[in-house]
Amino acid sequence: MLESLGPVLVKYPEFTEAKIIERICEPERQLIFRVPWQDDRGVVHINRGFRVQFNSALGPYKGGLRFHPSVYLGIIKFLGFEQIFKNSLTGLPIGGAKGGSDFDPKGKSDSEVMRFCQSFMLELWRIIGEHTDVPAGDIGVGGREIGFLFGQYKRLTNKFEAGVLTGKGLVYGGSQVRTEATGYGCTYFVNEMLASKKNGFKGKKVLVSGSGNVAIYTLEKVHQLGGKVVAMSDSNGVIHDEKGINLETIKQLKEVERRRIKEYCDSHKSARYIPNGNIWDIPCDVAFPSATENEITGKDAKKLVKNGCIAVGEGANMPTTPEGVHVFIQAGILYGPGKAANAGGVATSGLEMQQNASREAWGFEETDIKLQQIMRNVYVLCSEAAEEFGAPGNFVVGANIAGFIKVARAMIAHGIV
């Protein structure tokens, strides 16, 4: 991020004078707390909860909650830092934050997840609110978890403050397209990159890592735009089907039955399962890393380039290592970094906040059109910033600069706070 900003600091010396870099790298507030809960056998467990409120120059803190055993303060801080600039790029008035816990919802009963979420919210409720900090979901935090968190917040505050959490169910203040938003948005961004080269998804062979929310709705939108997703994955392995992955089967396996992806092959004989396989070894035209951070290494990136990949869109947060990013940039691949390409999720969360504030509920098509326009605007912002600062076509530089300048100007306007 900081390596991209040299030309900006030369053009705008006031950013250096106001120590914007030093200030923007230090979170405004960090909370770490104990989360005790009891499982179905009556055994007490202790987890650790986090919320890093990084920057509120543009609006209330906004960023997801991640429940996963790998969570610790360092991960929450880097995700929160990225969130500042991702949120800035959407054009919506929202700041950057991130939170979560080292709790693992996988294999837990609904009752256990509910008890954990209620204990987690007993501490978190003190520092959130629709004008202060608006959490959402992330890895391990879906509609079930958001529902339990919202119910406890409502109980503790004695008010129905719909705008305090996003990713809610449609029956209690959620937004149409929120479930699909990150996957749809990432596909829209890559479509804009392809269109700039007079290209598109039609007839393209596509890889989508992961099989969670982002991956599933990337698959859906790619198929709608004429592409064909031939491989997906989970933490145990990869499924590969040259005929194209069946959307309905994946939705049933992952969203309804919550089973492993290898069971896809039971009903689709044209598919093969690769235990502990590397999805990036499979030839493709477009790749969507949509699982987790650092999943594409420099070696993986070289393999993708060698196999003819022409575009990469990051559905996950920072899924490509710095070495991998360097390979893509040097090879002239159309590369959409996460802070731009996967901004659709938080953009639609912002749209959910707008609907909650105005007591409205927009239809699916209306919300999808707004999302598509936001992603087009993100693409244009990144493209123009890259062009202005001497790196045409480099969306990493463009996203970093465009996101930073807006936040920096707001911070200067607010004074030394």
C-alpha positions in Angstrom: 0.0 0.0 0.0 2.6 2.5 1.1 4.9 1.8 -1.8 2.1 3.0 -4.2 1.8 6.4 -2.5 5.2 8.0 -3.3 3.9 10.0 -6.3 0.9 11.1 -4.3 2.9 12.5 -1.5 5.0 14.4 -4.0 1.9 15.9 -5.7 0.2 16.6 -2.3 2.9 17.7 0.2 0.2 18.7 2.7 -0.4 15.0 3.3 3.2 14.6 4.6 2.9 17.8 6.6 -0.2 16.6 8.4 1.4 13.2 9.1 -1.4 11.4 7.3 0.6 8.2 6.7 1.5 7.8 10.4 -2.0 8.6 11.5 -3.8 6.4 9.0 -1.6 3.3 10.0 -2.6 3.6 13.7 -6.2 2.4 14.5 -8.4 4.8 16.3 -9.5 2.2 18.7 -8.8 -1.5 19.4 -10.9 -3.8 21.6 -9.9 -7.3 22.8 -12.3 -9.2 25.1 -13.0 -12.6 26.6 -16.0 -14.7 25.2 -17.0 -17.5 27.6 -19.7 -19.9 26.3 -21.1 -23.3 27.1 -21.5 -26.2 24.7 -24.4 -28.7 24.5 -22.6 -31.0 27.0 -22.3 -28.3 29.5 -18.6 -27.8 29.0 -17.4 -24.2 29.3 -15.1 -22.8 26.5 -13.2 -19.5 26.4 -12.5 -17.6 23.1 -11.1 -14.2 22.4 -13.1 -11.5 20.6 -11.7 -8.5 18.6 -12.9 -5.2 17.1 -10.5 -2.8 15.5 -12.1 0.5 14.6 -9.5 1.7 12.2 -10.6 5.0 10.6 -13.9 7.0 10.7 -12.9 10.0 8.5 -15.5 9.1 5.9 -18.3 7.8 8.1 -19.1 5.3 10.8 -16.8 2.3 11.1 -17.8 -0.5 8.7 -16.4 -4.0 8.3 -17.1 -7.6 8.8 -16.8 -10.0 11.7 -14.7 -13.2 11.1 -15.2 -16.4 13.2 -12.3 -18.7 12.5 -9.6 -20.5 14.5 -6.9 -18.5 12.7 -8.1 -15.2 13.9 -5.8 -13.1 16.0 -5.2 -9.3 16.3 -2.7 -9.1 13.4 -5.3 -10.6 10.9 -8.0 -8.2 12.2 -5.7 -5.2 11.8 -4.6 -5.9 8.3 -8.2 -6.6 7.2 -9.3 -3.4 8.9 -6.6 -1.4 7.2 -7.6 -2.7 3.8 -11.2 -2.0 4.6 -10.6 1.7 5.0 -9.6 2.0 1.3 -12.1 -0.5 0.0 -14.9 1.4 1.6 -13.5 4.7 0.3 -13.6 3.3 -3.3 -17.3 2.5 -3.1 -18.1 6.2 -2.9 -20.4 5.6 0.2 -19.9 7.5 3.5 -18.4 4.6 5.5 -15.2 4.3 7.5 -13.0 1.1 8.0 -13.1 -1.5 10.7 -12.9 -5.3 11.2 -13.6 -7.7 14.0 -14.1 -11.3 14.9 -13.1 -14.2 17.1 -10.9 -17.4 17.1 -14.2 -19.3 17.6 -14.8 -22.0 15.0 -18.6 -22.4 14.1 -17.8 -25.4 11.9 -19.3 -28.6 13.5 -21.2 -26.6 16.2 -24.9 -26.9 16.7 -27.2 -24.0 16.2 -27.7 -23.7 20.0 -23.9 -23.6 20.5 -23.5 -20.9 17.9 -26.3 -18.9 19.4 -24.8 -19.1 22.9 -21.4 -18.0 21.5 -22.9 -15.1 19.5 -24.9 -13.9 22.5 -21.8 -13.9 24.7 -19.8 -12.1 22.0 -22.4 -9.4 21.7 -22.5 -8.9 25.4 -19.2 -7.1 25.0 -19.4 -5.8 21.5 -22.7 -3.9 21.9 -21.0 -1.2 24.0 -19.0 0.2 21.0 -21.3 -0.3 18.0 -24.4 1.6 16.7 -25.8 2.8 13.3 -23.9 6.1 13.6 -20.8 4.6 15.3 -19.8 1.2 14.0 -21.8 -1.2 11.7 -20.4 -4.7 11.6 -21.3 -7.3 9.0 -20.4 -10.9 8.2 -17.2 -12.4 6.9 -15.7 -15.9 7.0 -17.7 -18.0 9.5 -20.4 -15.4 10.0 -23.4 -15.8 7.8 -27.1 -15.1 8.1 -27.5 -17.4 11.1 -24.8 -15.7 13.1 -26.0 -12.2 12.1 -29.5 -13.1 13.3 -28.3 -14.3 16.7 -26.0 -11.2 17.1 -28.8 -8.8 16.1 -31.3 -10.5 18.5 -28.9 -10.1 21.4 -28.2 -6.4 20.5 -31.9 -5.7 20.4 -32.4 -7.3 23.7 -29.5 -5.4 25.4 -30.4 -2.0 24.0 -34.2 -2.3 24.1 -34.5 -0.8 20.6 -34.9 -2.1 17.0 -31.9 -0.4 15.5 -31.9 -2.1 12.1 -28.9 -0.2 10.8 -26.5 -1.5 13.5 -25.7 -4.7 11.5 -25.7 -5.5 7.8 -26.2 -8.9 6.2 -29.5 -9.3 8.0 -32.3 -11.6 6.9 -34.9 -10.0 4.5 -37.7 -10.4 7.1 -36.0 -8.1 9.6 -34.3 -5.3 7.6 -31.9 -7.0 5.3 -31.3 -6.0 1.7 -31.9 -7.9 -1.5 -28.6 -8.9 -3.3 -26.6 -8.7 0.0 -26.0 -12.5 -0.1 -24.9 -12.3 -3.7 -23.1 -9.0 -3.6 -19.4 -9.9 -3.2 -19.5 -12.6 -5.8 -21.7 -10.5 -8.2 -19.6 -7.4 -7.6 -16.3 -9.1 -8.2 -17.6 -10.6 -11.5 -18.9 -7.1 -12.6 -15.4 -5.6 -11.9 -13.6 -8.3 -13.9 -16.2 -7.8 -16.7 -15.3 -4.1 -16.8 -11.6 -5.1 -17.1 -12.3 -7.5 -19.9 -14.5 -4.9 -21.7 -11.6 -2.5 -21.6 -9.8 -4.9 -23.9 -13.0 -5.5 -26.0 -13.5 -8.9 -24.4 -16.0 -10.6 -22.1 -16.9 -13.8 -20.3 -18.6 -15.5 -23.2 -16.9 -18.8 -23.8 -14.3 -18.3 -21.0 -13.1 -21.1 -18.8 -13.1 -20.0 -15.2 -11.7 -21.2 -11.9 -13.3 -20.1 -8.6 -11.5 -21.2 -5.4 -13.6 -21.8 -2.3 -17.2 -22.8 -2.1 -18.6 -20.3 0.4 -20.9 -17.4 -0.2 -18.5 -15.4 -2.4 -17.5 -18.4 -4.6 -21.1 -19.6 -5.1 -22.4 -16.2 -6.3 -19.3 -15.6 -8.5 -20.2 -19.0 -10.1 -23.8 -17.8 -10.6 -22.9 -14.5 -12.2 -20.1 -15.9 -14.4 -22.7 -18.4 -15.8 -25.2 -15.6 -16.4 -22.5 -13.6 -18.3 -21.7 -16.6 -20.6 -18.6 -18.0 -18.9 -18.1 -21.6 -17.5 -16.8 -22.3 -14.1 -14.9 -25.6 -14.3 -13.4 -25.9 -10.8 -14.2 -25.0 -7.2 -12.6 -26.1 -3.9 -12.9 -26.3 -0.1 -10.3 -26.8 2.6 -10.1 -30.6 1.8 -9.8 -30.6 -2.0 -10.8 -29.5 -5.5 -13.6 -30.6 -7.8 -13.0 -30.3 -11.6 -15.7 -30.6 -14.2 -15.0 -29.6 -17.8 -18.7 -29.5 -18.5 -19.1 -26.8 -15.9 -20.0 -26.8 -12.2 -23.7 -27.2 -11.5 -24.9 -24.2 -9.4 -27.9 -25.8 -7.8 -25.9 -28.8 -6.6 -23.3 -26.6 -5.0 -26.0 -24.4 -3.3 -27.7 -27.5 -1.9 -24.4 -29.0 -0.6 -23.0 -25.9 0.9 -25.9 -23.6 1.8 -28.5 -26.2 2.9 -26.7 -29.4 3.9 -23.3 -27.8 4.9 -21.4 -30.8 3.5 -17.9 -31.2 1.9 -17.5 -30.4 -1.7 -16.2 -33.8 -2.7 -19.8 -35.1 -2.4 -20.6 -33.1 -5.6 -19.0 -35.9 -7.5 -21.6 -38.4 -6.2 -24.3 -36.9 -8.4 -22.1 -35.6 -11.3 -20.1 -38.4 -12.8 -18.3 -36.0 -15.3 -16.6 -34.3 -12.3 -13.4 -35.5 -10.6 -12.3 -34.9 -7.0 -8.7 -34.0 -6.3 -7.9 -34.5 -2.5 -5.7 -31.7 -1.2 -5.4 -30.5 -4.8 -4.2 -27.1 -6.0 -7.0 -25.5 -8.1 -4.5 -23.1 -9.7 -2.9 -26.1 -11.6 -6.0 -26.3 -13.8 -5.8 -24.3 -17.1 -8.2 -21.4 -17.3 -8.9 -18.0 -18.9 -10.1 -16.2 -15.7 -9.3 -16.9 -12.1 -11.3 -15.9 -9.0 -9.4 -16.5 -5.7 -12.4 -16.5 -3.4 -11.4 -18.5 -0.3 -8.9 -16.8 2.0 -5.7 -14.7 2.1 -2.4 -15.8 0.5 -3.9 -18.7 -1.5 -2.1 -17.7 -4.7 1.7 -17.8 -4.3 4.3 -16.6 -6.8 4.6 -20.2 -8.1 0.8 -20.4 -8.5 0.7 -17.1 -10.4 3.4 -18.3 -12.8 1.4 -21.5 -13.5 -1.7 -19.4 -14.2 0.1 -17.1 -16.6 1.8 -20.1 -18.3 -1.6 -21.8 -18.7 -3.1 -18.8 -20.5 -5.0 -17.0 -17.8 -5.8 -13.4 -18.9 -7.7 -12.0 -15.9 -7.8 -12.4 -12.1 -10.4 -11.0 -9.8 -9.9 -11.2 -6.0 -13.1 -12.3 -4.3 -11.3 -12.9 -1.0 -9.3 -10.4 1.0 -5.7 -10.3 -0.2 -5.6 -13.9 -1.5 -2.5 -13.3 -3.7 0.9 -13.0 -2.0 3.1 -10.0 -3.0 5.2 -12.3 -5.2 2.1 -13.5 -7.0 0.9 -9.9 -7.5 4.3 -9.0 -9.0 4.0 -11.9 -11.4 0.6 -10.8 -12.6 1.6 -7.2 -13.0 4.8 -8.1 -14.9 2.9 -10.4 -17.2 0.3 -7.7 -18.1 -2.6 -9.8 -16.7 -5.8 -7.9 -15.9 -5.6 -8.1 -12.1 -8.3 -6.8 -9.9 -7.1 -6.5 -6.3 -9.5 -7.3 -3.4 -9.9 -3.7 -2.2 -11.5 -2.9 -5.5 -12.8 -6.2 -7.0 -14.6 -7.5 -3.8 -15.9 -4.1 -2.7 -19.4 -5.2 -3.8 -20.1 -6.8 -0.4 -19.5 -3.7 1.6 -21.2 -1.6 -1.1 -24.4 -3.5 -0.7 -24.0 -3.3 3.0 -24.0 0.5 2.5 -27.1 0.2 0.4 -28.7 -1.9 3.3 -27.8 1.0 5.7 -29.5 3.5 3.3 -32.7 1.3 3.2 -32.7 0.9 7.0 -32.3 4.7 7.5 -35.2 5.6 5.2 -37.4 2.6 6.3 -37.4 1.3 2.7 -37.0 -2.0 1.0 -35.8 -2.0 -2.6 -36.4 -4.8 -5.0 -33.7 -7.3 -6.3 -33.3 -5.7 -9.7 -33.1 -2.1 -8.4 -30.4 -3.1 -5.9 -28.5 -5.1 -8.4 -28.4 -2.2 -10.8 -27.1 0.1 -8.0 -24.4 -2.5 -7.2 -23.4 -2.8 -10.9 -23.1 1.0 -11.1 -21.0 1.2 -7.9 -18.6 -1.5 -9.3 -18.3 0.4 -12.6 -17.5 3.5 -10.7 -14.8 1.6 -8.6 -13.3 0.4 -11.9 -13.2 3.9 -13.4 -11.7 5.4 -10.2 -8.9 2.8 -10.1 -8.3 3.2 -13.9 -8.1 7.0 -13.8 -5.9 7.1 -10.7 -3.5 4.6 -12.3 -3.4 6.6 -15.5 -2.9 9.9 -13.6 0.1 8.6 -11.6 2.0 6.9 -14.4 0.8 3.3 -14.0 -1.9 2.8 -16.7 -3.7 -0.6 -16.3 -2.2 -1.2 -12.9 -5.3 -1.5 -10.7 -3.3 -2.2 -7.6 -1.7 1.2 -7.8 -4.9 2.8 -8.9 -7.0 1.3 -6.1 -4.4 2.2 -3.4 -4.1 5.8 -4.6 -7.8 6.5 -5.3 -8.8 5.0 -1.9 -6.1 6.9 0.0 -6.6 10.4 -1.5 -10.3 10.5 -0.5 -9.6 9.5 3.1 -6.5 11.7 3.4 -8.5 14.8 2.3 -11.2 14.1 4.9 -8.6 13.6 7.6 -7.0 17.0 6.8 -10.5 18.6 6.8 -11.1 17.3 10.4 -7.8 18.6 11.8 -5.5 16.7 14.1 -7.8 14.1 15.6 
